[in-house]
Amino acid sequence: MNGRDKDLEIEILHRISRAVLHEHNIPLLLKDVLDVMHREIGFLRGTFTLLRDDDVLYIEASHGLTEDEIKRGKYHLGEGITGRVGETGQPILIPDITKDPNFLNRTRTRNQVKNVAFLCVPIIHMEKVIGTLSMDRQIVRGTDLQRDMQLLETVANIMADAVDLCRQGHKERERLITENQRLREELDGRIFRPSDLIGNCGGMRAVYARIEQVAGTDATVLIRGSAGTGKEQAARSILDKSRRKDMPFLVVACGSMRENQTEREIFGSESADPAGSERRIVHQGKLEAADGGTLYLDEIGALPPSAQVRLLRFLQSRTFVRVGGVSEHRSDVRILASTSRDLESLMDEGKFREDLYYRLNVFPISLPDLRNRRSDIILLAEHFLEKYSMLYKKDVRGISATAISAMMTYHWPGNVRELENCMERAVLSATGDSVAGYDLPPSLQACAEAGPGRTATPEGKADFTTLVHSFERELIEDALRTSRGNVSAAARALNLTDRVIHYKIQKLHITPEWYRITGG
């Protein structure tokens, strides 16, 4: 501090306090504070950084930096001196930046400096680090770096509320930008909702986005998911958005045919005329019949080895040879394939070709199990209720609370297909205008009483609190997945206050940080 007297320090703090009172533009206020400190202390450079939702500290205001240098000033938590201060909440003093290997010089402003110290302190609001305040200090005779650190910490404390307001402003701008983009997409009709697939959960929205990405191309698509999750419906949704939508769409059920039958079904066959003529007897395969359109290979993991070789050749050259034939044929066909099997394990066992796997796995789409999308169960049930009420000409318009309870607690090993069968049976069984619990299959009726992972009341019905907690957990996790771990954004999406969502996150033992890393 060069022997700076206490009156000067008080004057500096007084000017900063006046600036806080009179300047309501937070970015300008931060700049004014740095300017005051530069004039009175004479530091070389100074910065305020703000911690954003992506756990990165960005320079919000500075003195002595160019625009390009400011853009380079980004620090992940734990990275360099600034990142360490942001992560630990502890101030750090580097007496000579040329002698400390942890000093990053991210802004590239100190390439030819000598006798310069770096001081960095955390800005803490509500016991959380929300940013940092730092300065470069030229070392001259009489410089008191410890007093400089004390002054810097005092300024950081004064500025904490203002810095938090600045952070909240950034969050609100980001929210408005996101909301504006969403509204524009809705107005422009760009939010894709396949007619053959039903669901609003995060997992299904991810599926819709993948379908929209790939549908307009001719890329090979591998659709993965357990039996009954709707893989063929996903394939038809791809078709509906493709340039081939008015051309043939043929299906080969690879898992339900004998080995030699599958190969002939896909590639066709030809043989000599039993009557002895030179004419060949030709049976056209689906690959040939689908020329110009799409061929959907269901359960590709069941494809026999000989058919795998033929399919690989077609994907490489777009040509094929019929079984028993010798001449090559060309077909303009897009291949969509699906599997419920673990293809990677089949490869390890030598039952599925690795080169074919990589040819098929150009653009994978994974469908979630129904037990992982419980918020969609009632939506699907109501869809099937309407479908089968119309089909069987019955006036069944609703689902009882008991039936809903059973459906929400059941584990659905057969996925959407099982739910559809369940609702078809329920509509046929219903004697009134709504589906009752006793209209459901025995497996679901038993589930309504009690079962693994559930509790039951003395009356034998599913515990209401358990159901509510399960449903709340899925809704909150889905919102966190969409917001990539941003709790405030998740609260807005669910129309909850920050206090309520934090309470529920704690009660349900949910970890928002997981969704920042994975987004899912």
N, C-alpha and C positions, 0 to 999 in steps of 0.2 A: 504493500500500500504506500510505499515511499513515505513513511512517516505521516500518513494522512491523519488529520485530527478527527476527533469524534464529531465535531460540529459539521464537518463536511459529509460524514456518513448520514447524519440526521437530515441534512439538506437533501441528499440524494433520495432518501426514503420519503421525505416530504413531497418532493417533486413527483415521485412515482405514485404516491397516494393521490395527489391532485389529478394526475393523468387518469388514474382508475376512475375517479369520480366524474370527470368531464368528457372522457372519450368513450363513446358507446360502440364504436366500430372496433371489435376485438382485434382483428389483425393489425389495424393501425395502432391500437393501444400497445400491443406487443412490440411493434417497431419503435414507438415513442420511448418505451422503457429502455430498450437497447440503446437508443440515441442518447438518452440522459446518462446512462452508465458510461458510454463511450466518451462523452464530453467531460464528465467529472473524474473518471478513473483513467481513461486513455487506453483501454484495451484494444487489441488489434482487430479481433473479430468476435462476434457474439451470435448465439442462435437460441431460439426457442424451438424445441421439437414437440410434436404431439403424437401420442400413441393411438393408432387407428385400430379398427376391428380386426385387421389382418395381422395384428401383433407386430407391426412395423412402426418405427418412429420416423416421422417425416418432418423436415424443417418447415415450420410454419411462418417464422419471422427471423430476419437476420440483419446483421450489420457487417459490412465489409466483404460480402459475397456477391458474385454475379449470378444471373439467372441460371446459367448452366451449372454453376457450382451448387446452387440450391437444389436443382433437380437431381444431382448425384448424391445428395445428402439423405440417404435412406438407411436405416439401421434395424435389422432384425433383433429381437430381444436376445441378449447375451452376446451380440456381435460387436467387437471393438469396445472402446471405453464407454461410448454413449449407450450402446446396447446393454452393457453390463450394469450401468446405473439404472436403466429402465427396468431391467430384470430384477435386480437386488433391492432397489430403493435406497441404496447407500451412495453418498457422494464420493467422487474419486478425484484426486489431485495428482497430476503428472508434472513433476518439477521441470523436466526437459523432454519434450516430445521426440527428440531425435534418438533418445536412449531407451525408449519403451517399445518393445515389439508388438504390444497390443494396440498401439495407436494406428488407426487405419489410414488416416489422411484421405477419407472417402471423397471429400470435396476437391482434393488436389490443390489446396491453397498454400500448403506449407512445404513445398519442394526444396526451397533454398532459404530456410530460416534457421537462426541460431538463437540460443538462450530464450526460448519461448516455452512457457508453461501452459498446460491445458487444465482448466477447472470445469468440472461438470457436476451438477447437483440435480436430484430428482424433484419433480413437481408432484406433490401428493395431495389428493382430494378424496375425502371420505375413506382414508386409510388405503387408497389404491394409487399406484403410480400412473399418472396420466400424461407425463411428458418429462422433458429435461430442460434445464437452462445451463448453457455453457459459455465459456469465453477463452480466447487465447490471450495470454498476458506476457508482454516483453519483460524479461528479468533485467532490472537495473539495480544499482546500489540502493539498499534500503527497502526493497520490495518485501512486503509481508504477505506471503501467499495464504497463510492461515486466516488472517483478517479478511482477505479477499473472499475466501471460502465462506466465512461467516456472513459477510454481506450478501453473497450470492444466494445462500440458503434463506436469508431473511426476505430477499426479493422474491424468491420462488414461493415462499409461504404467502406473501401478499398477493401474488398473481394467480394462485391456485384456482380461485373461483372463476377468474376471467378466462384462464386456459380451459377449464372444464366447459364453460359456455361456448368457447370456440370449437371444442370437440363435439359438443351436442349439435352445433350448427352444421358441422361436416356430416354428422350422421343424418340429420334431417334433410340436407341436400341430397345425400346418396339415396335416402328413402324416396324422396320426391322424383329423382331421376329414374329409379327402378319402377316406381308406380306409374310414371308418365310413359315409360317404355311399354309396360304391361297394357296400359289403356290403349296406346297406339296399336299394339299388336291385336288387341281385341277389336278395335275399330276397323283395322285393315283385314280382319279375318284370318290372321296368320297363326292363331293358336289352334293347333291341329288336334281334333278329337275324333279318333276313328269310330265309325258307326258300329263296327263289329266288336269293339272292346269297351268295357264299362269299368269306370273307377276313377277316383280323384286323388288317391293317396300318392305320396311322393314317388314310390316305386313305379306306379303306372304312368305318372307324368313323365318320368325318365324314359319309359318305354315309348311313349308317344313322341317324345323329342327324337329318339333314335330312329323311329320309323320315318318321321318327317325328313330327317337328314339323308336317309339312304334311298327313300322310295323313288325319287326322280332319276336315279342312276340305274345302271345295269349291273351293279356290283352283286356278287354272290353274298347271301346273308345266311348266317347260322343262328336259328332261334332256339334258345335253351330254356328249359324249365321242366318241372315235374309233370307227371301225367295229369291231364285235366286242367292245366293252367291257361289254356287258350292259345296254343302255339299256331294252330291252323288259322284261327281268327286273326292273329297277328300277321300271318303270311298274306291273308286276303286284304288286310288293311294296307300292306305294302303295295299289293297289286292295285288297289283302288286309287292310289296316288301316283302310279307309274304311267309311263307312256304306253304300256302294254295292257292297260285295263280293259280294252275292248277286244283283246286277242285271247286265244285259248289259255285256260288255267287248269292244268291237269295235276292229279294227285296220285302218288304211288305210296302205299302203306308198306314200307320195307319190313316192318316188324311182324306182319301177319301173313307172309308168303313163304313158301318153300324156297330153298336156296336157288335152285335152277329157275324157278318161276320168276323170282325178282329180276334177274338179269334179263330175261326175255321180255318182261313187262316194261322195263325201262328202254332197252336198246332194240327191241324187236328181234325177229329171227327169220331165217330163210333156209330152205332145204330143197333137195332135188325132187322133181315130180315123180311120185311112185309109179306113174303110168309110163315112165321112161322117156318123156319128151325133154327137150332142152330147157323148157320153161322152168324157172325157179318159183317155188311157193313161198310167198313173202307174208309175214305177219308184222304189221307196223307196230313199233313200240311207242311209248308215251313221249319219248324224246323227239321222235320224228313227227308225231301228231301235234305236238305243241309248238311247232315251228312258228316263230314270230311272237310267241307268248311266253308263258311261265310254267316251269315244272317244279312242283313242290314235293320234295322227298321227305316223307314223315318217318321218324325214327331211323335216321341215317346210320346210327351206330349198329343197326342190325344188318347192314349191307354185307353180303358175302365177299370174300377176298377177290374173287374174279370180277365181280361187279365193281369193286373199289378201283381196280386197275383200269377198267373201261371208263369209269366216271372221271378219274384223274386225267386220262388222255383227252376226254372231251373238254374238261375245264382248261386244259393247256392249249388245245388246238382248235376247239369247237368242231371237231370231226369225230365220227364214231363208226364202228363196224358192227353190223347185226350179228347176233349169235348164229354161227354156222355160215356166215357170209365171208367174203374176201374183199369186197370193194368198200371204199370209204364214202361216207355220206356227211353232209354238212347240215347243221340246224342252228337257226338263230333263236336260242332259248335262254332265258334267264333262270338260274337255279336258285331256289330257296330251299333250305333244308332245316330240319328240326331234330332235336334229340332230348330225351329225358335221361340218357345214360351219361356216365362219366367217361367221356372220350379219352381223356388223358390217361385214365387207368387202363382203358382198352388198348391204347398205344403201348403202355408199359408191358402189357400181356402179349403183345404181338398180334392183337386181333383187329387193330385199325391202323391203316397206313399213316405214318407221320406226314408224308408229303401231301396226302389228300387232306389231312386235318388242316394244314396251313393254307391250302387252297380254299377250303370251305370257310375257315374262320377269318375271312377278310373283314367282316363287319358283324360281330356277334351282338345279339339282343337277348337279354335275360329277363324272363318273366318271373315275378315273385310268387311264392306260394300264397294261398288264400289266408293261411294262419298269420302271415306277415303283413296282411293288408285288411285288418279287421274293420277299419272304418269304411270299407267298401262292401261289407257283407250285406247290410240292409239294402243298400243301393242295388246290388245284384239281385237280391231276393225279390225286391219290388218289381224289377224288370221281368224276371221269370214269372212272377205272379200275374202280371199283365199279359204276358205272352200266352200262358197256358189257360188263363181265364177266357181269353178270346178263342183259343184253339178248341177248347171243350165247351164253349158257349155257357160258361158258368159265371154267376154274378158274385165273384169273390174279389173283394176290393181292399182288404187290409190284412195285417198280421198281428196277432195278439201279443201282449207283453210277455206271456210265458214262452211263446214260440220264439220271439226275438231273443229272450234270455238264453234259450237253448242254443240258438244259432251263434250267438256271440261267444259262448263258452266252449263250443265244440271245436275240435282240432282240425277237421276237414282234411283227412289224408287224401281224399280224391279231388280236392281243390274245387274249382268252379264247376267242373262237370258234375261232381257229387252234389253241389248246391243246386244245380239245375234239376237233377233227378229228384232231389228232395222236394223242391217246390212243385214239380209236376205231380208227384205223388200226393202232396198236401192239397193241391187244388182239386184233384180227383176225390180225395177223402173228405174234403170240407163239406159240412152240411149247412153252414150258415154263410154270412157274407164276409167272414174273415177266417184266416188259418189259425186254428187253435194248437196248443202244444201237443194234444193227442192225435193231431193229423200228421205229425212228423214221423219219420222212421224211428224204430225202437232205439237205435244208437243215439239219436238226438234226445229222445225222451229220457233216457238214462242219464245223459249229460246234464239235463236240467235238474236232476236230483243231486248228483255229486259225482266227482271224478278226479283224476290226477290233476294237480295244479289248481284245484278249485276247493272252495269250502262250501258247506251246506248249512242251512238253518235247521232247527229242530223239525220243521215241517217238511224237510226234504227238498226244498227249492234252492236254486243257486243263490249264493250270498250276493246281495245287491251291491254292497260296498266293494267287494272284489271286482265285480263287473265294471263299476264306475272307475275304479283305480286303473284297471286294464285299459279302458277306453281313453281315459285322460292321458295315460302314459303314451299311448300310440299317437294321439293328437299332438301332444307336446313334442315328441320325438320327430314326428313328421314335419312340424313347423320348424324345429331346429335344423333338420336336414335341409329344408328348403332355404333357410337363412344362413346356412353354413356356420351354425353355432352362435349366431347373433341373438342373444336372449331378448333384447328389446324389440327387434324385428319380429321374432316369434310371438311375443306378447301382442304386438299390434295385429298380426295375422289372426290370432285367436280372440281378439277383442278383450284382452286381459290387461290389468295394470302390471307394471314391473314388480310391484310388491307381491301380488298374487302368484305370478308365474314363478318368481324365485322361491316362494313358499312351497309350491307344488313340485318344483324341481328337486328341492331338498327332501321333501316327504317321499317322493317316488324314487329317490336315489338315481337321478338322471345326471349325466356328465356332459354339459354343453361342449366342453373342449374337444370331445371326440369328433363332433360334427364340424369343427373348424378344420380338423386335419383331413377328414375323409369326405365331408359333405354328404355322408350317408352312413 
